[in-house]
Amino acid sequence: MEIVYLEEVEFDLQDGRDFYDKQQPGIGDYFVDSILADAESLTLYAGVHSKHFGFYRLFGKTFPFAIYYLVDAELVSVCAILDMRRDPAWIRTELGARRS
């Protein structure tokens, strides 16, 4: 399967990087590397995760973030990488905006 990332995912990753770099410099890069490695596992495991708010959801292994994605034939579209500590109503609204 091929993986594509919506443009907004870059902003999600930057927000996470900034948050973790404020905790300790350098952790932000580790965050991005970890989450992208989790996302790359979708080449093998896309579609096996439970659906939430209309998207498949893969939890990050190291950080409390989730990767929300859609599957269409041989294409996996990563739509969002969001902090799971956020209010679920905010997550629902954010994902609704990305579905359009």
N, C-alpha and C positions, 0 to 999 in steps of 0.2 A: 504494500500500500504506500501511496505517496502522501506526505504530510505537507499541508500548507498552513500558514499562520495569517490570521487577519491582522491588519495594520495596528489595531488597538492592542494586540498582544505585546507589541514592543513597549507601549506605555505601561502595561501591567508589569512587565519585567523591570522596567526602569523604576517604577514605584517601589517594587520589592527590593531592588538593589539599593536604592536610596535609604529605605527603612533599615536594612541590615547593616549598611555602612555606617549609619549613625550609632549603631550598637557597638560595632568594632570595625575599624577600617579593614577592607579586604573580604569580609564575610559576604558582601553584596555580590562579588564575582562568584563565590562558591554557591550562593543561592541560585544565580542564573544558570551556572553549569549543571547543578543538581536538577533543577526543574526542567531544563531542556533535555537532559538525559532521560528523565521520567517521560517526557512527551515523545521522545524517539521510540520508546517501547511500544507506542501505538502502531508502529509498522507491523507488529506481530499480534497485538492484543486489542486492536480497535474493535469496538462494539460489544465487548464482554462486560463492560462496566454498567452499573445501574444508571437510569436516567433521572435527572432532576431538572425541573423547569424547562423540559424539552430538549436537554442536551445530555450526552453521556458525560459522566464525571469520574475522573481519575484523580485520586489523592496523591500528592507528592510524598515521597518516601522520607525525606529529611526535614522539610519545612511544612508548616500548616497552610499550604496552598492547594487549590484544586485546579485541575486542567479540564475545562469544559470544551467538548468537541462534538462535531457531527460527522457522520459517515455517509458517503454517497458513492456506491459502487467501489471503485479502487482508490478513492480520495478521502483523506481524513482532513477536516478543516478544524484547526484549533481556533476557537472563537474567543476564549478568555482564559486567563490564569489569575485567579482571584484568591485573596486572603480569606481563609475560612473563619477568621475571628470577626469578620464583618457581620453586621445585622443581615439575617436572611432576606429581609424585605429589600435591602439595598442590593444584594446579590441578584434577586429576582428582577429588579428594575434594570440593573446593569445588563443582564443577559437579554432581557426583552429588547433593549435598545440595539443590541448586536445582532439580533435575529433579523432585523429589517434590512 
